[in-house]
Amino acid sequence: MNVLTFEIPGDVQAQQRPRVTKFGTFDPKESKDYKSFVRLVAAEHAPETLITEDIKLSIDVYRKIPKSFSKKKHQQAVDGVLRPTTKPDIDNLVKGIKDGLSKVLWHDDSQVTELVARKWYSDNPRAEVTIEWQGK
């Protein structure tokens, strides 16, 4: 079993709905920029060749703790007792990351056969990505 783990620093940008015009379908600038950033980070950790096997993908998204939280709520958030239940949805957070990793670490998103995604709070916003696959 091969395991690759790395961190994407900063706030995770949720995948926004694409804009459709008479000229085609376009990714909003924020989503496009975030995917480019994910590609850049992932390229530093990429194996020599793209993964061709099926993949187990785990993503832990750490959202910034709101300043409005009391000291007690802040501590509960740090301890993982209080979890983010606000928007953006976890699947929209994961989508931007998966799109950024495609063609950098693996050929296509269809290779992801198992996905674990979780939202947490942290004073250090980031995404922690773990990829597991069989192979050489």
Secondary structure, 3 states (H helix, E strand, C coil): CEEEEEEEECCCCCCCCCEEECCEEECCHHHHHHHHHHHHHHHCCCCCCCECCCEEEEEEEEEECCCCCCHHHHHHHHCCCCCCCCCCCHHHHHHHHHHHHECCCECCHHHEEEEEEEEEEECCCEEEEEEEECCC
